[in-house]
Amino acid sequence: MASKLLLIAVFVLDLIAFGLAVAAEQRRSTAKIVQDNEIQYNYCVYNSDIATGYGVGAFLFLMASQALIMVASRCFCCGKALNPSGSRAWAVILFIVCWLFFLIAEICLLAGSVRNAYHTKYRTIFSEQPPSCETLRKGVFGAGAAFIFLTAIVNKFYYICYSNARENSFRPYGGGGEAGVGMGAYK
């Protein structure tokens, strides 16, 4: 049976990562163009940069969650062989999907955090064109949050299927404790 303590710990880590990603989406940096006091140039003023910290926090919590599941399942490739069964087949499929969703979520969170931290540094002097105050597009952290949610679901199913396949693991020669050949009465 899968460890309930591990599943609860991973759920809490995933929940924190999801909350931080949603908070990062809500608190993205915004910018406005401001003129100096002497009205000689325009420049960009950005509000709070806390979304970058939230994005990095979600990145780290999701990474900790994935690492915990992979260490508990020995990353699916180490350890004794698993019995060929439906649980093993589902564990293989869910392992691949879990890593795919994890990588997409991590890329969204990392790219969003880096892009949110970028602030336009230049200003325009005696120009008609205002400066381009670049900000993060809406939905990058939201996509990360969605893939965190999907990763959270898939990695729990993966661990449960892996645990079921491990409990019924392959035992050569019947594995019933007898090492010899069973003999019966001849009739």
Backbone as a printed PyTorch tensor [residue, N CA C, xyz], in Angstrom:
tensor([[[  0.8490,  -1.1870,   0.0000],
         [  0.0000,   0.0000,   0.0000],
         [  0.8880,   1.2430,   0.0000]],

        [[  0.4330,   2.2440,  -0.6820],
         [  1.1770,   3.5050,  -0.7640],
         [  1.2090,   4.1790,   0.6110]],

        [[  2.2930,   4.8560,   0.8840],
         [  2.4600,   5.5390,   2.1660],
         [  1.5330,   6.7540,   2.2370]],

        [[  0.6350,   6.7230,   3.1930],
         [ -0.3070,   7.8410,   3.3370],
         [  0.4000,   9.1110,   3.8030]],

        [[  1.4150,   8.9540,   4.6280],
         [  2.1800,  10.1020,   5.1040],
         [  2.8860,  10.8050,   3.9420]],

        [[  3.4640,  10.0210,   3.0400],
         [  4.1210,  10.5970,   1.8670],
         [  3.1150,  11.3130,   0.9780]],

        [[  1.9720,  10.7020,   0.7460],
         [  0.9510,  11.3310,  -0.0960],
         [  0.4450,  12.6380,   0.5090]],

        [[  0.2970,  12.6800,   1.8150],
         [ -0.1340,  13.9150,   2.4890],
         [  0.9400,  14.9870,   2.3760]],

        [[  2.1960,  14.6060,   2.5870],
         [  3.2980,  15.5800,   2.4910],
         [  3.4030,  16.1460,   1.0760]],

        [[  3.2830,  15.2890,   0.0780],
         [  3.3470,  15.7430,  -1.3110],
         [  2.1460,  16.6170,  -1.6420]],

        [[  0.9780,  16.2620,  -1.1250],
         [ -0.2140,  17.0870,  -1.3410],
         [ -0.0240,  18.4900,  -0.7690]],

        [[  0.5310,  18.5740,   0.4290],
         [  0.7560,  19.8850,   1.0560],
         [  1.7520,  20.7030,   0.2390]],

        [[  2.8440,  20.0880,  -0.2110],
         [  3.8180,  20.8010,  -1.0300],
         [  3.2010,  21.2790,  -2.3470]],

        [[  2.4060,  20.4190,  -2.9790],
         [  1.7420,  20.8080,  -4.2270],
         [  0.7230,  21.9190,  -3.9990]],

        [[  0.0160,  21.8540,  -2.8910],
         [ -0.9690,  22.8850,  -2.5800],
         [ -0.2960,  24.2350,  -2.3570]],

        [[  0.8290,  24.2500,  -1.6560],
         [  1.5720,  25.4880,  -1.4410],
         [  2.0940,  26.0270,  -2.7710]],

        [[  2.6340,  25.1450,  -3.6110],
         [  3.1390,  25.5670,  -4.9270],
         [  2.0130,  26.1520,  -5.7780]],

        [[  0.8490,  25.5170,  -5.7570],
         [ -0.2960,  26.0180,  -6.5190],
         [ -0.7250,  27.3940,  -6.0130]],

        [[ -0.8160,  27.5440,  -4.6970],
         [ -1.2010,  28.8340,  -4.1210],
         [ -0.2210,  29.9400,  -4.4650]],

        [[  1.0660,  29.6240,  -4.4200],
         [  2.0730,  30.6250,  -4.7730],
         [  2.0070,  31.0030,  -6.2550]],

        [[  1.7400,  30.0330,  -7.1150],
         [  1.6230,  30.3260,  -8.5480],
         [  0.4080,  31.2030,  -8.8320]],

        [[ -0.7030,  30.9210,  -8.1710],
         [ -1.8990,  31.7560,  -8.3470],
         [ -1.6400,  33.1610,  -7.8050]],

        [[ -0.9730,  33.2600,  -6.6600],
         [ -0.6380,  34.5780,  -6.1030],
         [  0.3050,  35.3350,  -7.0290]],

        [[  1.2480,  34.6360,  -7.6490],
         [  2.1620,  35.2880,  -8.5930],
         [  1.4050,  35.8330,  -9.7960]],

        [[  0.4210,  35.0800, -10.2600],
         [ -0.3880,  35.5600, -11.3950],
         [ -1.1650,  36.8180, -11.0200]],

        [[ -1.6660,  36.8520,  -9.8000],
         [ -2.4450,  38.0080,  -9.3530],
         [ -1.5810,  39.2380,  -9.0950]],

        [[ -0.3090,  39.0310,  -8.7540],
         [  0.5580,  40.1440,  -8.3630],
         [  1.6560,  40.4380,  -9.3850]],

        [[  1.4050,  40.1290, -10.6700],
         [  2.3960,  40.4350, -11.6970],
         [  2.7540,  41.9160, -11.6700]],

        [[  3.9710,  42.2340, -12.0830],
         [  4.3990,  43.6280, -12.1520],
         [  3.6240,  44.3610, -13.2370]],

        [[  3.2340,  45.5780, -12.9220],
         [  2.6390,  46.4570, -13.9180],
         [  3.5020,  47.7090, -13.9800]],

        [[  3.4050,  48.4110, -15.0950],
         [  4.2460,  49.5970, -15.2780],
         [  3.4070,  50.7470, -15.8110]],

        [[  3.8800,  51.9380, -15.5320],
         [  3.2630,  53.1180, -16.1130],
         [  4.3640,  54.0950, -16.5090]],

        [[  4.0640,  54.8990, -17.4930],
         [  5.0280,  55.8770, -17.9870],
         [  4.8700,  57.1560, -17.1830]],

        [[  6.0030,  57.6570, -16.7060],
         [  6.0150,  58.8600, -15.8700],
         [  6.9700,  59.8690, -16.4900]],

        [[  6.5960,  61.1430, -16.4100],
         [  7.5050,  62.2050, -16.8580],
         [  8.2760,  62.7330, -15.6590]],

        [[  9.5090,  63.1680, -15.9220],
         [ 10.2850,  63.7390, -14.8300],
         [  9.7240,  65.1110, -14.4650]],

        [[ 10.2370,  65.7220, -13.4020],
         [  9.7250,  67.0120, -12.9350],
         [  9.9380,  68.1310, -13.9380]],

        [[ 11.0030,  68.0700, -14.7090],
         [ 11.3100,  69.1220, -15.6660],
         [ 10.7370,  68.8240, -17.0450]],

        [[ 10.0190,  67.7350, -17.1850],
         [  9.3730,  67.3000, -18.4240],
         [ 10.3830,  67.2290, -19.5750]],

        [[ 11.5260,  66.6260, -19.3170],
         [ 12.5160,  66.4480, -20.3640],
         [ 12.5630,  65.0150, -20.8700]],

        [[ 12.1560,  64.0660, -20.0610],
         [ 12.1740,  62.6870, -20.5170],
         [ 11.0810,  61.8870, -19.8040]],

        [[ 10.7690,  60.7610, -20.4290],
         [  9.7840,  59.8170, -19.8770],
         [ 10.5280,  58.5520, -19.4330]],

        [[ 10.0120,  57.9080, -18.4220],
         [ 10.5890,  56.6500, -17.9680],
         [  9.4970,  55.7690, -17.3850]],

        [[  9.8250,  54.4930, -17.2050],
         [  8.8590,  53.5100, -16.7060],
         [  9.0010,  53.3600, -15.2010]],

        [[  7.8640,  53.3020, -14.5210],
         [  7.8440,  53.0380, -13.0840],
         [  7.0550,  51.7430, -12.8840]],

        [[  7.7210,  50.7620, -12.2600],
         [  7.1070,  49.4580, -12.0230],
         [  6.6320,  49.3600, -10.5750]],

        [[  5.5160,  48.6810, -10.4070],
         [  5.0390,  48.4690,  -9.0360],
         [  5.7710,  47.2860,  -8.4190]],

        [[  5.2490,  46.7230,  -7.3860],
         [  5.8820,  45.6500,  -6.6150],
         [  6.3770,  44.5080,  -7.4970]],

        [[  7.4840,  43.9110,  -7.0860],
         [  8.0790,  42.7970,  -7.8190],
         [  7.9210,  41.4970,  -7.0320]],

        [[  6.8830,  41.4000,  -6.2310],
         [  6.7220,  40.2270,  -5.3620],
         [  6.3450,  38.9720,  -6.1440]],

        [[  5.7820,  39.1300,  -7.3400],
         [  5.3890,  37.9600,  -8.1280],
         [  6.5870,  37.1000,  -8.4830]],

        [[  7.7490,  37.7170,  -8.6490],
         [  8.9540,  36.9370,  -8.9440],
         [  9.2710,  35.9990,  -7.7790]],

        [[  9.1880,  36.5020,  -6.5730],
         [  9.4290,  35.6700,  -5.3890],
         [  8.4000,  34.5660,  -5.2550]],

        [[  7.1450,  34.8860,  -5.5330],
         [  6.1050,  33.8570,  -5.4830],
         [  6.3630,  32.7790,  -6.5370]],

        [[  6.7590,  33.1910,  -7.7310],
         [  7.0340,  32.2330,  -8.8050],
         [  8.1960,  31.3180,  -8.4660]],

        [[  9.2530,  31.8850,  -7.9070],
         [ 10.4100,  31.0780,  -7.5100],
         [ 10.0260,  30.1340,  -6.3670]],

        [[  9.2140,  30.6200,  -5.4310],
         [  8.7500,  29.7680,  -4.3380],
         [  7.9300,  28.5990,  -4.8510]],

        [[  7.0190,  28.8610,  -5.7910],
         [  6.2230,  27.7800,  -6.3810],
         [  7.1260,  26.7910,  -7.1090]],

        [[  8.1260,  27.3130,  -7.8100],
         [  9.1070,  26.4760,  -8.5090],
         [  9.7940,  25.5220,  -7.5330]],

        [[ 10.2560,  26.0470,  -6.4080],
         [ 10.9880,  25.2320,  -5.4330],
         [ 10.0820,  24.2270,  -4.7230]],

        [[  8.8600,  24.6290,  -4.3680],
         [  7.9430,  23.6920,  -3.7070],
         [  7.5470,  22.5530,  -4.6440]],

        [[  7.3150,  22.8780,  -5.9190],
         [  6.9700,  21.8260,  -6.8760],
         [  8.1480,  20.8860,  -7.0880]],

        [[  9.3550,  21.4530,  -7.1200],
         [ 10.5410,  20.6140,  -7.2720],
         [ 10.7140,  19.6830,  -6.0680]],

        [[ 10.4670,  20.1920,  -4.8710],
         [ 10.5630,  19.3640,  -3.6680],
         [  9.5240,  18.2450,  -3.7040]],

        [[  8.3310,  18.5530,  -4.1520],
         [  7.2680,  17.5570,  -4.2610],
         [  7.6530,  16.4440,  -5.2290]],

        [[  8.1570,  16.8450,  -6.3930],
         [  8.5470,  15.8540,  -7.4010],
         [  9.7190,  15.0100,  -6.9040]],

        [[ 10.6740,  15.6430,  -6.2520],
         [ 11.8300,  14.9140,  -5.7320],
         [ 11.3980,  13.8890,  -4.6800]],

        [[ 10.4520,  14.2700,  -3.8410],
         [  9.9670,  13.3690,  -2.8010],
         [  9.3050,  12.1270,  -3.4030]],

        [[  8.4700,  12.3280,  -4.4050],
         [  7.8110,  11.1990,  -5.0750],
         [  8.8400,  10.3170,  -5.7770]],

        [[  9.8020,  10.9360,  -6.4480],
         [ 10.7890,  10.1490,  -7.1960],
         [ 11.7350,   9.3820,  -6.2640]],

        [[ 12.0940,   9.9710,  -5.1380],
         [ 12.9420,   9.2630,  -4.1730],
         [ 12.1710,   8.0890,  -3.5700]],

        [[ 10.9000,   8.3090,  -3.2510],
         [ 10.0930,   7.2350,  -2.6540],
         [  9.8710,   6.0920,  -3.6300]],

        [[  9.7680,   6.3970,  -4.9160],
         [  9.5370,   5.3440,  -5.9090],
         [ 10.8380,   4.9060,  -6.5870]],

        [[ 11.9540,   5.3950,  -6.0900],
         [ 13.2780,   5.0790,  -6.6390],
         [ 13.3340,   5.4270,  -8.1170]],

        [[ 12.6610,   6.5130,  -8.4710],
         [ 12.6330,   7.0390,  -9.8340],
         [ 12.2450,   5.9720, -10.8590]],

        [[ 11.5280,   4.9840, -10.4100],
         [ 10.9550,   3.9170, -11.2390],
         [ 11.9860,   2.9840, -11.8790]],

        [[ 13.2530,   3.3960, -11.9270],
         [ 14.2250,   2.5710, -12.6450],
         [ 15.1350,   1.7690, -11.7270]],

        [[ 15.1980,   2.1230, -10.4670],
         [ 16.0740,   1.4050,  -9.5310],
         [ 15.2200,   0.4870,  -8.6610]],

        [[ 15.8330,  -0.5070,  -8.1070],
         [ 15.1140,  -1.4170,  -7.2320],
         [ 14.7820,  -2.7080,  -7.9470]],

        [[ 14.0040,  -3.5530,  -7.2680],
         [ 13.6920,  -4.8610,  -7.8430],
         [ 12.6660,  -4.7310,  -8.9600]],

        [[ 12.6280,  -5.7260,  -9.7960],
         [ 11.7350,  -5.7240, -10.9510],
         [ 10.2740,  -5.7650, -10.4980]],

        [[  9.4280,  -5.1370, -11.2680],
         [  8.0040,  -5.1210, -10.9630],
         [  7.2990,  -6.1980, -11.7730]],

        [[  6.2610,  -6.7630, -11.1800],
         [  5.4840,  -7.8040, -11.8210],
         [  4.7640,  -7.2360, -13.0390]],

        [[  4.8330,  -7.9200, -14.1900],
         [  4.0870,  -7.4470, -15.3520],
         [  2.5880,  -7.4880, -15.0500]],

        [[  2.0020,  -6.3200, -14.9300],
         [  0.5760,  -6.2400, -14.6010],
         [  0.0380,  -4.9040, -15.0800]],

        [[ -1.2320,  -4.7210, -14.8640],
         [ -1.8530,  -3.4510, -15.2320],
         [ -1.3090,  -2.2930, -14.4150]],

        [[ -0.9970,  -2.5330, -13.1440],
         [ -0.4480,  -1.4760, -12.2980],
         [  0.9060,  -1.0080, -12.8090]],

        [[  1.7340,  -1.9420, -13.2660],
         [  3.0430,  -1.5550, -13.8010],
         [  2.8810,  -0.7740, -15.0940]],

        [[  1.9750,  -1.1850, -15.9410],
         [  1.7460,  -0.4670, -17.2010],
         [  1.2740,   0.9600, -16.9260]],

        [[  0.3300,   1.0980, -16.0020],
         [ -0.1390,   2.4350, -15.6570],
         [  0.9540,   3.2570, -14.9890]],

        [[  1.7870,   2.6200, -14.1850],
         [  2.8910,   3.3390, -13.5420],
         [  3.8620,   3.8900, -14.5820]],

        [[  4.1440,   3.1180, -15.6250],
         [  5.0370,   3.5960, -16.6890],
         [  4.4300,   4.7870, -17.4120]],

        [[  3.1710,   4.6750, -17.7850],
         [  2.4940,   5.7700, -18.4960],
         [  2.4250,   7.0150, -17.6200]],

        [[  2.0220,   6.8420, -16.3670],
         [  1.8940,   7.9910, -15.4650],
         [  3.2510,   8.5980, -15.1140]],

        [[  4.3040,   7.7890, -15.0860],
         [  5.6490,   8.2970, -14.8500],
         [  6.0470,   9.2800, -15.9520]],

        [[  5.8040,   8.8930, -17.1870],
         [  6.1490,   9.7610, -18.3230],
         [  5.3080,  11.0200, -18.3150]],

        [[  4.0000,  10.8840, -18.1080],
         [  3.1030,  12.0450, -18.0910],
         [  3.4390,  12.9690, -16.9170]],

        [[  3.7620,  12.3760, -15.7860],
         [  4.1250,  13.1560, -14.6010],
         [  5.3400,  14.0380, -14.8780]],

        [[  6.3730,  13.4610, -15.4870],
         [  7.5650,  14.2430, -15.7990],
         [  7.2810,  15.3030, -16.8580]],

        [[  6.4350,  14.9930, -17.8190],
         [  6.0790,  15.9700, -18.8490],
         [  5.3630,  17.1690, -18.2390]],

        [[  4.3520,  16.9160, -17.4240],
         [  3.6240,  18.0100, -16.7670],
         [  4.5380,  18.7950, -15.8200]],

        [[  5.4040,  18.0810, -15.1130],
         [  6.3370,  18.7390, -14.1980],
         [  7.2540,  19.6990, -14.9550]],

        [[  7.8180,  19.2380, -16.0560],
         [  8.7230,  20.0930, -16.8280],
         [  8.0060,  21.3100, -17.3970]],

        [[  6.7970,  21.1380, -17.8820],
         [  6.0360,  22.2800, -18.4050],
         [  5.7490,  23.2770, -17.2910]],

        [[  5.3380,  22.7970, -16.1300],
         [  5.0480,  23.6850, -14.9990],
         [  6.3010,  24.4390, -14.5640]],

        [[  7.4240,  23.7320, -14.4670],
         [  8.6690,  24.3710, -14.0430],
         [  9.1260,  25.4150, -15.0600]],

        [[  8.9830,  25.1190, -16.3470],
         [  9.3690,  26.0850, -17.3860],
         [  8.5000,  27.3310, -17.3010]],

        [[  7.1910,  27.1530, -17.1280],
         [  6.2950,  28.3160, -16.9980],
         [  6.6620,  29.1650, -15.7820]],

        [[  6.9050,  28.5190, -14.6600],
         [  7.2270,  29.2580, -13.4380],
         [  8.5710,  29.9710, -13.5440]],

        [[  9.5630,  29.2900, -14.0800],
         [ 10.8840,  29.8980, -14.2020],
         [ 10.8820,  31.0310, -15.2200]],

        [[ 10.2810,  30.8030, -16.3770],
         [ 10.2190,  31.8470, -17.4020],
         [  9.4020,  33.0420, -16.9080]],

        [[  8.3010,  32.7610, -16.2210],
         [  7.4910,  33.8580, -15.6830],
         [  8.2420,  34.6690, -14.6460]],

        [[  8.9820,  33.9970, -13.7870],
         [  9.7440,  34.7010, -12.7510],
         [ 10.8520,  35.5600, -13.3630]],

        [[ 11.5510,  35.0140, -14.3370],
         [ 12.6310,  35.7700, -14.9840],
         [ 12.0610,  36.9580, -15.7450]],

        [[ 11.0110,  36.7200, -16.4940],
         [ 10.4220,  37.8080, -17.3010],
         [  9.7760,  38.8640, -16.4130]],

        [[  9.1920,  38.4710, -15.3090],
         [  8.5710,  39.4300, -14.4030],
         [  9.6240,  40.3100, -13.7260]],

        [[ 10.8060,  39.7580, -13.5120],
         [ 11.8750,  40.5230, -12.8660],
         [ 12.5310,  41.5110, -13.8210]],

        [[ 12.3460,  41.3060, -15.1220],
         [ 12.9590,  42.2020, -16.1040],
         [ 12.1930,  43.5150, -16.1510]],

        [[ 12.9090,  44.6010, -15.9790],
         [ 12.3060,  45.9370, -16.0500],
         [ 13.0660,  46.7690, -17.0640]],

        [[ 12.3370,  47.4830, -17.8900],
         [ 12.9620,  48.3490, -18.8940],
         [ 13.7350,  49.4490, -18.1920]],

        [[ 14.9920,  49.6040, -18.5650],
         [ 15.8620,  50.5500, -17.8660],
         [ 16.0310,  51.8880, -18.6010]],

        [[ 15.6950,  51.9430, -19.8730],
         [ 15.9820,  53.1590, -20.6170],
         [ 14.8650,  54.1800, -20.4780]],

        [[ 15.1490,  55.3730, -20.9200],
         [ 14.1590,  56.4450, -20.9350],
         [ 14.2790,  57.2050, -22.2460]],

        [[ 13.2490,  57.8980, -22.5850],
         [ 13.2740,  58.6770, -23.8240],
         [ 13.5320,  60.1360, -23.4970]],

        [[ 14.3920,  60.7570, -24.2860],
         [ 14.7000,  62.1680, -24.1080],
         [ 14.2650,  62.8940, -25.3710]],

        [[ 13.4270,  63.8870, -25.2160],
         [ 12.9260,  64.6990, -26.3260],
         [ 12.4030,  63.8340, -27.4710]],

        [[ 11.6360,  62.8580, -27.1580],
         [ 11.1180,  61.9610, -28.1830],
         [  9.6100,  61.9170, -28.0790]],

        [[  9.0060,  61.6990, -29.2080],
         [  7.5520,  61.6000, -29.2360],
         [  7.0800,  60.2100, -28.8040]],

        [[  7.9240,  59.2010, -29.0430],
         [  7.5530,  57.8300, -28.7060],
         [  7.7950,  57.5650, -27.2260]],

        [[  6.7900,  57.1190, -26.5080],
         [  7.0120,  56.7810, -25.0930],
         [  7.8470,  55.5040, -24.9950]],

        [[  8.5020,  55.2930, -23.8660],
         [  9.2890,  54.0630, -23.7160],
         [  8.3860,  52.8350, -23.6580]],

        [[  8.9430,  51.7210, -24.0600],
         [  8.2070,  50.4620, -24.0130],
         [  8.3780,  49.8640, -22.6250]],

        [[  7.3630,  49.9710, -21.8250],
         [  7.4160,  49.4240, -20.4650],
         [  6.9590,  47.9700, -20.5290]],

        [[  7.9000,  47.0770, -20.7430],
         [  7.5620,  45.6730, -20.9380],
         [  7.2400,  44.9970, -19.6170]],

        [[  6.1820,  44.2120, -19.6500],
         [  5.7720,  43.4470, -18.4780],
         [  5.4600,  42.0150, -18.9140]],

        [[  5.2710,  41.1590, -17.9500],
         [  4.9610,  39.7590, -18.2080],
         [  3.5430,  39.6400, -18.7470]],

        [[  3.3700,  38.7860, -19.7400],
         [  2.0320,  38.5450, -20.2910],
         [  1.1370,  37.8950, -19.2380]],

        [[ -0.1090,  38.2010, -19.3440],
         [ -1.0760,  37.6030, -18.4340],
         [ -1.2260,  36.1160, -18.7730]],

        [[ -1.2030,  35.2690, -17.7620],
         [ -1.4550,  33.8520, -17.9500],
         [ -0.2480,  32.9450, -17.8610]],

        [[  0.9600,  33.4930, -17.7860],
         [  2.1450,  32.6240, -17.7110],
         [  2.1690,  31.8850, -16.3710]],

        [[  2.0050,  32.6210, -15.2770],
         [  1.9450,  31.9640, -13.9690],
         [  0.6680,  31.1300, -13.8390]],

        [[ -0.4010,  31.5540, -14.5000],
         [ -1.6430,  30.7860, -14.4930],
         [ -1.4650,  29.4330, -15.1690]],

        [[ -0.7210,  29.4140, -16.2820],
         [ -0.4280,  28.1450, -16.9500],
         [  0.4360,  27.2700, -16.0430]],

        [[  1.3910,  27.8950, -15.3580],
         [  2.2050,  27.1430, -14.4040],
         [  1.3530,  26.5380, -13.3040]],

        [[  0.3810,  27.3150, -12.7990],
         [ -0.5110,  26.8200, -11.7480],
         [ -1.3630,  25.6510, -12.2650]],

        [[ -1.8330,  25.7550, -13.4990],
         [ -2.6320,  24.6710, -14.0680],
         [ -1.8130,  23.3860, -14.1870]],

        [[ -0.5630,  23.5170, -14.6220],
         [  0.2740,  22.3240, -14.7460],
         [  0.7420,  21.8130, -13.3880]],

        [[  0.8220,  22.6870, -12.3930],
         [  1.0830,  22.2110, -11.0260],
         [ -0.0710,  21.3280, -10.5750]],

        [[ -1.2850,  21.7700, -10.8460],
         [ -2.4720,  21.0040, -10.4800],
         [ -2.4620,  19.6330, -11.1770]],

        [[ -2.1740,  19.6240, -12.4860],
         [ -2.1320,  18.3630, -13.2230],
         [ -1.0060,  17.4560, -12.7150]],

        [[  0.1400,  18.0510, -12.4350],
         [  1.2570,  17.2760, -11.8980],
         [  0.8880,  16.6630, -10.5560]],

        [[  0.2030,  17.4370,  -9.7260],
         [ -0.1950,  16.9460,  -8.4060],
         [ -1.0990,  15.7210,  -8.5220]],

        [[ -2.0200,  15.7540,  -9.4550],
         [ -2.9280,  14.6160,  -9.6370],
         [ -2.1680,  13.4100, -10.1780]],

        [[ -1.4030,  13.6340, -11.2340],
         [ -0.7400,  12.5170, -11.9150],
         [  0.3300,  11.8750, -11.0360]],

        [[  1.1020,  12.6920, -10.2820],
         [  2.1670,  12.0540,  -9.5040],
         [  1.6160,  11.2290,  -8.3410]],

        [[  0.4430,  11.5700,  -7.8370],
         [ -0.1660,  10.7310,  -6.8030],
         [ -0.6670,   9.4060,  -7.3880]],

        [[ -1.3080,   9.4780,  -8.5420],
         [ -1.7320,   8.2390,  -9.2020],
         [ -0.5310,   7.3760,  -9.5820]],

        [[  0.5350,   8.0210, -10.0370],
         [  1.7590,   7.2840, -10.3730],
         [  2.2800,   6.5430,  -9.1450]],

        [[  2.3680,   7.2280,  -8.0250],
         [  2.9100,   6.5960,  -6.8260],
         [  2.0250,   5.4480,  -6.3480]],

        [[  0.7250,   5.6150,  -6.4330],
         [ -0.1900,   4.5510,  -6.0130],
         [ -0.0510,   3.3340,  -6.9360]],

        [[  0.0000,   3.5720,  -8.2550],
         [  0.1740,   2.4470,  -9.1940],
         [  1.5280,   1.7820,  -8.9990]],

        [[  2.5670,   2.5890,  -8.7760],
         [  3.8950,   2.0210,  -8.5410],
         [  3.8930,   1.1690,  -7.2660]],

        [[  3.2520,   1.6780,  -6.2150],
         [  3.2040,   0.9210,  -4.9580],
         [  2.4530,  -0.3940,  -5.1270]],

        [[  1.3500,  -0.3710,  -5.8720],
         [  0.6070,  -1.6150,  -6.1240],
         [  1.4410,  -2.6000,  -6.9170]],

        [[  2.1600,  -2.1240,  -7.9190],
         [  3.0090,  -3.0130,  -8.7170],
         [  4.1850,  -3.5280,  -7.8910]],

        [[  4.7060,  -2.7170,  -6.9880],
         [  5.8390,  -3.1400,  -6.1550],
         [  5.4060,  -4.2000,  -5.1460]],

        [[  4.2030,  -4.0630,  -4.6050],
         [  3.7180,  -5.0530,  -3.6450],
         [  3.5460,  -6.4220,  -4.2980]],

        [[  3.1680,  -6.4190,  -5.5400],
         [  2.9910,  -7.6680,  -6.2760],
         [  4.1870,  -7.8960,  -7.1810]],

        [[  5.3700,  -7.5780,  -6.6890],
         [  6.5550,  -7.6170,  -7.5430],
         [  6.9020,  -9.0400,  -7.9690]],

        [[  7.6610,  -9.1110,  -9.0120],
         [  8.0340, -10.3780,  -9.6440],
         [  8.9210, -11.2060,  -8.7250]],

        [[  8.5260, -12.4640,  -8.5140],
         [  9.3170, -13.3860,  -7.7060],
         [  9.6240, -14.5990,  -8.5730]],

        [[ 10.8680, -14.7650,  -8.9410],
         [ 11.1800, -15.9150,  -9.8040],
         [ 10.9560, -17.2360,  -9.0670]],

        [[ 10.6430, -18.2630,  -9.8080],
         [ 10.4320, -19.6170,  -9.2870],
         [  9.2960, -19.6720,  -8.2810]],

        [[  8.2910, -18.8760,  -8.4790],
         [  7.1340, -18.9450,  -7.5990],
         [  7.2750, -18.1210,  -6.3560]],

        [[  8.4500, -17.9550,  -5.8520],
         [  8.7010, -17.0900,  -4.7090],
         [  7.9650, -17.4730,  -3.4510]],

        [[  7.4570, -18.6520,  -3.3470],
         [  6.6740, -19.0210,  -2.1890],
         [  7.4970, -19.4920,  -1.0080]],

        [[  8.7660, -19.3770,  -1.0360],
         [  9.5820, -19.8210,   0.0790],
         [ 10.2960, -21.1310,  -0.2130]],

        [[  9.7540, -21.9630,  -1.1000],
         [ 10.4070, -23.2050,  -1.4690],
         [ 11.3750, -22.9390,  -2.6090]],

        [[ 12.5910, -23.3900,  -2.4620],
         [ 13.5790, -23.1860,  -3.5010],
         [ 13.6460, -24.3940,  -4.4240]],

        [[ 13.1370, -25.5060,  -3.9740],
         [ 13.2350, -26.7420,  -4.7510],
         [ 12.0260, -26.9630,  -5.6230]],

        [[ 12.0430, -28.1160,  -6.2860],
         [ 10.9270, -28.4980,  -7.1370],
         [  9.9330, -29.2720,  -6.2860]],

        [[  8.6650, -28.8700,  -6.3730],
         [  7.6450, -29.5750,  -5.5980],
         [  7.4050, -30.9650,  -6.1600]],

        [[  7.3110, -31.9190,  -5.2830],
         [  7.0990, -33.2960,  -5.7330],
         [  5.7410, -33.7620,  -5.2260]],

        [[  5.0570, -34.4840,  -6.0590],
         [  3.7840, -35.0350,  -5.6810],
         [  3.8280, -36.5620,  -5.6860]],

        [[  2.7960, -37.1900,  -5.1510],
         [  2.7460, -38.6560,  -5.1190],
         [  2.4580, -39.1670,  -6.5180]],

        [[  3.1420, -40.2320,  -6.8860],
         [  2.9330, -40.8320,  -8.1900],
         [  1.8170, -41.8540,  -8.0880]],

        [[  0.8560, -41.7910,  -8.9800],
         [ -0.2540, -42.7340,  -8.9430],
         [ -0.3080, -43.5330, -10.1790]]])
